[in-house]
Structures are given as structure tokens and as C-alpha cells.
Amino acid sequence: MGREMGLTIVRNNDYEVICDGKIVVINWGNRVTVFRLSTPEEEINKRLSLLPDEIALTVREVIKEATSSS
């Protein structure tokens, strides 16, 4: 996990997660998922349940990191 210009970023061969503390962008394969952190938690959980477990876990870690350092 790295920080560049105020962004929390995780990149690997299969996916990329970027968060600025307000918006999360998940790019994996030919799919992109975007949501605001102000989105209700139930909706975020619903969207994360559609992702592979590894990506969903990473997104949760990125959200935690981005919100704790903002």
C-alpha cells in the first residue's frame, strides 16, 4: 500500500485500488467499480460482495488507511 499525492493506492497484477478519502476506484480485469465513502455501509458491503475476496479485503484495508489518515 502506498500513498501518492494524497491518494492511497494498491496495485498488483490483477487489480488496482485507489482512494482519495472520499472516493474509491477499483479497477480489475475489464471492470471498474467506483463509490463514495459517504455511500451507506450496506451498499458498500453489497458492492464488495460482488468482488473476489482478496480484492474486497484490500478495499476494506485501503478505506481504513485512507479514512484514518485524512
N, C-alpha and C positions, 0 to 999 in steps of 0.2 A: 504494500500500500504506500503510495507516495502522495505528496502534495506539490502542486504546481500552480502558481498564481492564484492561490485561494481555492483551488479545486482539490478534492480528494479523488484519486484515480487508482484503479486497479486494472492492470492489463495482463492477459496471458494469451496463449494461442487460441483459445476457444471463445473468449468473451472479453468485454471491456465494461467497466462500471465507472461512471463519472458523477460526482455530486458536488454542488457548489454551496450546500447548506440549505438550499431552497428547492432545488430540482434534482432528480436522479435520472440519469440516462443509462440504460442497459443495452448494449449492442452485442448480440450473439448470433453467429451464423448470418442469415439474411433477415434477422428480426431486430427490431428496435422497440424498446419499451421505455416510456417516459412518464413520470408522475411527479407531482409536487409533494413535498414533505408535509404540506398542510392538508393533504388528502386524508380522509378518515382512516384510522388504522385498519379497520375491517376491509376497506377497499384495497389498501396496500397489501394486506395479507392475502387477499383473493388473487391479486396480480402476481404476487411472489409464488403462490401455489402452482401457477402455470409454468414456472421456470424449473429447470433441473435443480436438484437440492444444493449442489455446490455453488451455483450462481446465486440462489436465494440466500444462502448463508453469507456469501460475500457481500451481497447488497445490504443485508442487515448490519454487517460489520462496518461497511462504508457509511451508512446512515448514522450509526453510533459515533463513529470517528468525526464525521462532518458536523454533527449537531453538538458534540462536546467541545469542539474547537472553534465554533463560530461565536 
